[in-house]
Every structure is written in structure tokens, then in C-alpha cells.
Amino acid sequence: MRKESRLILAIIVSLLMISKSGFSQDFGFNGKKNIISVFTTSNLRVTPAFIGFLSDEIFDNFRYRTDTYDDKNNYKMKRDFFRVDYRVSYQRILSQRFALGAEFAYGKTTSRMYGGENGYYDNLGNYIEVSGNISDPIFRTYSFLITGELYKSTSISGAGFSVGFGLGPKFYSFDYDQNYRLSTYEAMSNPYPLSASNLVAINLFYQLSYRLPLAKAIFLETGIRFHSGILLPINGVLEGSSNSYWSKTEMYVPLFGDNFLNLASLKTGLVFEF
């Protein structure tokens, strides 16, 4: 993750240096050309819902039902129809019609595994029956994107309507801090191999947004973002041990479907220009 963070920082520093190297044209809202956005992208996961109508099995496989346990080992089952990612971005307005920047996003993804079954197959292919509901694995997700934004030639860059786009990697990091259990009375001793590297996807987006001025340099931004991505293939069958309940290979199919079919989100947040 450090390499990606350094890349984003280098882009931001480069854009700030450009801002001091002679770009003195009269564009940008009130002449301001630096844009920092703090926002969320949220959705009801419409495409997986449509596919879910085909059968309850597919419905479960696309992660609407999740099995978890709280810190007191109490079982909780819920349907996850709504997702929120938290994002921050920086852009530099380079001309009347174009801005370039970088974006960082954080969220969580649950990989639906068992569909409420009271058992699982271990790495040797043996079916192990348990007396309760098995937890679902949870991943922290981190995205780093290079972004661009286009404005109409007749509008003020940095305000009003714009068209945006972006491309970059998304990392799935297993959340070891959850209370993973086979039942209320039985914990998982080794849910996921500690040596497993992150799964990586390459994602892109296209968005339409509008910025409404609230003050001299503060805007309310709303819009819609269309996005998808491909989870990169895994080389080989995993580096894991027969003691772990899940492997990196097992995570590939559910996370691939979740990422690829998560197609549209509502964008809402605040924009600061300086």
C-alpha cells in the first residue's frame, strides 16, 4: 500500500508545482484552481438484486445475506442491500475545460460463502458439520485512482455540471479483527492465512455531477457514478494451510462478481476550492 500512497502523493505535489509555474489564465471559480473533495459513493446494488431474483441461492451468493457475530458471540443475520464507500480526492484545474487529479477510497466488502448452511468443506474436501451459522469473511477495500474532469466551454470550470472519469487499482485486505466463528460456542482458530497477499482489481468509472456553491469556496456536490472492474487472476492455488477455513482462491469468484456487477452509485459530498 505504501507504493500506491507515494504515487498519489507524487501526483498531488506535481499538480501543485504546476499551479506555481506560470498558469495565470483567468479560469476556475473565482480564479481558484485547486479542488479538494470529501464525499461518499452509495448504492442499492441494483444489478445483483436483479440477478438475485433468479433464485435464492444466487441471491445469497451475491452477498445480500451476511452471517456475523458481535463481540459477545451473539449471532446476527442481515441483508446488505446498501453500500457506502468513503472517498477523498484532489484535482488541479489545468484549463478552462479540464482538471486532473487523484482519488482515495475506503470501504468494506463481505464475501458471501455459505448461504446459511450448517457446515463447510475443508481444504481436503471433507464436509464438516457445525451446530450454528458460519461467519462470512469481511475485507477492507482501498482504491487509488487517477481522475480527470471535463467542463463545458461556456461554463465556469470547477462549478456547475461536469463529466468525470477515473482508473486505478482496488485492494482487498482481509479483516482479521472480526469475530469469525463456526457457531456461538465455537470460534475459528485460523480463518484466513496470515501470509496471503491482497487481492487486486483494476477499476474504472464515468460520472456526471453538479456542484452548487454554498459559500465563496465551498460547494455541495451531487451526481451519479457508473463503475465496474476486473479482479485480477490468481496464480496457482493458494499459499495457505489445511488449518485455514478460507483461502485466497475461494475468495476470487464471490469478490469478482461483487466488484464487476457493482455498476452505479450516488455521489454526494462537499467540495473545497482554493
C-alpha positions in Angstrom: 0.0 0.0 0.0 2.9 2.3 0.6 3.9 2.4 -3.1 0.4 3.4 -4.1 0.2 6.1 -1.4 3.6 7.6 -2.6 2.3 7.6 -6.2 -0.8 9.5 -5.2 1.3 12.0 -3.2 3.7 12.5 -6.1 0.8 13.3 -8.4 -0.6 15.9 -6.0 2.8 17.5 -5.5 3.3 17.6 -9.2 0.0 19.3 -9.8 0.7 21.8 -7.0 4.0 22.6 -8.7 2.2 23.2 -12.0 0.0 25.7 -10.2 3.1 27.8 -9.4 4.8 27.5 -12.8 3.1 30.1 -14.8 -0.6 29.1 -15.3 -2.1 32.5 -14.6 -5.1 32.3 -17.0 -8.5 33.5 -15.8 -10.4 30.3 -15.3 -11.7 28.4 -12.3 -14.5 29.6 -9.9 -13.3 33.0 -8.6 -9.9 32.2 -10.0 -9.5 29.1 -7.7 -7.8 26.1 -9.4 -7.3 23.6 -6.6 -10.2 21.3 -5.7 -10.4 19.0 -2.6 -13.5 16.8 -2.4 -14.7 14.8 0.6 -17.6 12.5 -0.4 -19.3 9.2 -0.4 -20.5 6.9 -3.2 -23.5 4.8 -2.1 -25.8 2.4 -3.9 -28.6 -0.1 -3.6 -26.7 -2.7 -5.7 -29.4 -2.9 -8.4 -27.6 -5.3 -10.7 -27.0 -8.0 -8.1 -30.6 -7.5 -7.0 -31.9 -8.2 -10.5 -29.8 -11.4 -10.7 -30.9 -12.4 -7.3 -34.5 -12.7 -8.4 -33.5 -15.8 -10.4 -33.0 -17.9 -7.3 -32.5 -17.6 -3.6 -29.1 -19.4 -4.0 -27.8 -16.8 -6.3 -29.4 -14.1 -4.2 -27.3 -15.3 -1.2 -24.2 -15.7 -3.3 -24.2 -12.0 -4.2 -23.8 -11.2 -0.5 -27.2 -9.8 0.4 -27.4 -12.2 3.4 -24.5 -12.0 5.7 -23.8 -14.0 8.9 -21.7 -12.3 11.6 -21.1 -12.4 15.3 -20.7 -9.4 17.7 -18.1 -9.1 20.4 -20.3 -11.1 22.8 -20.6 -14.0 20.4 -24.2 -13.2 19.5 -25.2 -14.3 16.0 -26.5 -11.7 13.6 -28.0 -12.3 10.2 -28.9 -9.4 7.9 -29.5 -8.5 4.3 -26.9 -6.0 2.9 -28.8 -4.1 0.2 -27.0 -0.8 0.7 -23.3 0.0 0.4 -21.3 3.1 1.2 -17.6 3.9 0.3 -15.8 6.9 1.7 -13.6 9.0 -0.6 -11.3 12.0 -0.7 -9.8 13.5 -3.9 -7.6 16.3 -5.1 -7.8 17.9 -8.5 -5.9 20.7 -10.2 -7.8 22.8 -12.9 -5.4 22.9 -15.8 -7.5 24.7 -18.3 -11.0 26.2 -18.9 -12.3 22.7 -19.7 -10.1 20.2 -17.9 -8.9 19.2 -14.4 -6.6 16.3 -13.4 -6.1 14.7 -10.0 -6.2 11.6 -7.8 -8.7 9.9 -5.5 -8.5 7.6 -2.5 -11.4 5.4 -1.3 -12.1 3.1 1.7 -14.9 0.7 2.3 -15.7 -2.9 3.4 -16.9 -5.9 1.4 -18.3 -9.1 2.8 -17.7 -12.2 0.7 -20.8 -14.4 0.9 -19.8 -18.0 1.3 -22.2 -20.5 2.8 -25.8 -19.3 2.3 -26.8 -20.2 5.8 -25.7 -23.9 5.5 -24.6 -25.5 8.8 -21.4 -26.9 7.5 -18.4 -26.4 5.2 -15.9 -28.2 3.1 -12.3 -28.1 4.4 -9.2 -27.9 2.2 -9.1 -31.7 1.9 -12.7 -31.9 0.5 -14.3 -33.3 3.7 -17.7 -31.9 4.8 -17.6 -30.6 8.4 -20.9 -30.1 10.0 -21.3 -27.4 12.7 -24.0 -26.6 15.2 -24.5 -22.9 14.2 -24.1 -20.4 11.3 -20.7 -19.8 10.0 -19.4 -16.3 9.8 -18.8 -14.7 6.4 -15.3 -13.2 5.6 -15.0 -9.5 5.5 -12.5 -7.4 3.5 -11.3 -3.9 3.9 -11.0 -2.2 0.5 -8.7 0.5 -0.6 -8.8 2.2 -4.0 -6.3 4.6 -5.7 -7.5 6.3 -8.9 -6.1 8.8 -11.3 -9.0 11.1 -12.2 -10.0 13.7 -14.8 -12.9 16.1 -15.1 -14.3 17.9 -18.2 -16.3 21.2 -18.1 -18.3 22.9 -20.8 -16.6 25.7 -22.6 -19.5 28.0 -21.7 -19.4 27.2 -18.0 -17.1 28.1 -15.1 -14.6 25.4 -14.5 -14.9 23.9 -11.0 -18.6 24.8 -10.7 -21.9 23.6 -12.2 -22.1 20.5 -14.4 -19.1 18.3 -15.2 -18.2 14.9 -16.6 -15.6 12.8 -14.7 -13.6 9.6 -15.3 -11.0 7.6 -13.4 -8.9 4.5 -13.5 -6.9 2.7 -10.8 -6.3 -0.4 -8.6 -8.6 -1.6 -5.8 -7.1 -3.7 -3.0 -9.0 -6.3 -0.9 -7.3 -6.8 2.5 -8.8 -9.4 4.8 -10.1 -8.0 8.0 -8.6 -10.2 10.8 -10.2 -8.1 13.5 -13.7 -9.5 13.1 -15.2 -12.2 15.4 -15.2 -15.1 13.0 -17.0 -18.1 14.4 -18.4 -21.5 13.4 -21.2 -21.0 15.9 -22.0 -19.1 19.1 -19.9 -21.7 21.0 -17.0 -22.3 18.6 -14.6 -19.8 17.3 -12.4 -20.1 14.1 -8.9 -20.6 15.2 -7.4 -19.7 11.8 -9.9 -18.1 9.4 -7.5 -16.9 6.7 -3.8 -17.4 6.0 -1.7 -14.6 7.5 0.7 -14.9 4.6 -1.9 -14.3 1.9 -1.4 -11.2 -0.2 -4.2 -8.8 -1.1 -6.5 -9.5 -4.0 -6.3 -6.7 -6.6 -8.8 -5.4 -9.1 -8.5 -2.7 -11.8 -11.5 -0.4 -11.7 -12.7 2.5 -13.8 -15.6 4.9 -13.6 -17.5 7.5 -15.6 -19.6 10.1 -13.7 -22.0 13.1 -14.2 -22.0 15.6 -11.3 -23.1 19.1 -10.4 -21.5 21.5 -7.9 -23.8 24.0 -6.1 -22.0 26.9 -4.4 -22.7 27.2 -0.7 -20.1 29.8 0.1 -17.3 31.6 -1.7 -15.1 28.4 -1.8 -17.4 25.6 -0.6 -19.8 23.6 -2.8 -22.3 20.8 -2.4 -21.7 18.2 -5.0 -24.2 15.5 -6.2 -24.0 13.2 -9.1 -24.2 9.6 -10.4 -21.1 7.4 -11.0 -21.0 4.4 -13.3 -18.3 1.9 -12.4 -17.0 -1.6 -12.8 -13.8 -3.5 -12.7 -12.0 -6.8 -13.2 -10.5 -8.7 -10.3 -7.0 -9.8 -11.4 -6.5 -13.6 -11.8 -4.7 -15.5 -9.0 -1.6 -17.5 -9.9 -1.8 -21.0 -8.6 -4.0 -22.5 -5.9 -3.1 -20.9 -2.7 -0.4 -20.4 -0.4 -2.4 -21.5 2.6 -2.5 -24.3 5.1 -5.1 -27.0 5.7 -5.9 -25.3 9.0 -7.4 -22.1 7.5 -11.1 -22.1 6.8 -10.8 -19.9 3.8 -8.2 -19.4 1.1 -7.4 -16.6 -1.3 -8.6 -18.8 -4.2 -12.0 -19.3 -2.6 -12.5 -15.6 -2.3 -11.9 -15.0 -6.0 -15.3 -15.8 -7.5 -17.6 -14.0 -5.0 -15.4 -10.9 -5.0 -15.1 -10.9 -8.8 -18.9 -10.9 -9.1 -19.4 -8.3 -6.4 -16.8 -5.9 -8.0 -17.8 -6.5 -11.6 -21.6 -6.1 -11.1 -21.5 -3.1 -8.7 -22.4 -0.7 -11.6 -23.8 2.6 -10.3 -23.6 4.8 -7.2 -24.9 8.1 -6.0 -22.2 10.6 -5.3 -22.7 13.2 -2.5 -20.3 15.4 -0.6 -18.5 18.7 -0.1 -16.0 20.4 -2.3 -13.4 23.0 -1.2 -11.7 25.2 -3.8 -8.6 27.3 -3.2 
